[in-house]
Amino acid sequence: MAQVTLISGPERRRRWSSQDRARILSAIEAPDAVVAEVARREDVCTSLVYKWRLAARKGSKRVEFTPLIVEPAPASSSAPPSVSGVERGVITVELDDTRVLICADAPATLIAATLKALRS
């Protein structure tokens, strides 16, 4: 049998606490989670969950940093340097006179932004 919530009085909207929102948003971030299923299970409108997620992303001041070393490429050699001197887990990108070392476990968005900045 389906459950029905009757809201009486002047206020028709349900109020969701910050803890409830955080719990629901963490549930949709789980691997293989489907937003519609989580919303149905929590008795929340799917569009409201998407709105909460967008607001959380906009309000988030989370910034990720990864070590980055930018140094000019040696002018005397036209051949690319050997990888024996570079430590493991580092991506070396050389464009024109610039060489950039990026940690291999850096987020893909950071690597893409770095490469885009180097091209322009």
Residue pairs with C-beta under 8 A, 6 or more apart in sequence:
5 14
5 43
7 14
16 24
16 44
20 42
21 52
24 38
24 39
24 42
24 44
24 49
24 52
25 49
25 52
25 53
25 56
27 33
27 38
27 42
28 35
28 38
28 49
28 53
35 46
35 49
35 50
36 46
38 49
39 45
39 46
39 48
39 49
40 46
64 107
64 110
66 102
66 103
66 105
66 106
66 107
66 110
67 103
68 100
68 101
68 102
68 103
68 114
69 100
69 101
70 98
70 99
70 100
70 101
71 99
72 97
72 98
72 99
73 94
73 96
73 97
73 98
73 99
74 81
75 97
80 94
83 92
86 92
86 101
89 103
89 104
89 105
90 101
90 102
90 103
90 104
91 101
91 102
91 103
91 104
91 106
91 111
92 99
92 100
92 101
93 99
93 100
93 101
93 102
93 114
93 115
93 118
94 100
95 118
95 119
98 118
100 114
100 118
102 110
102 111
102 114
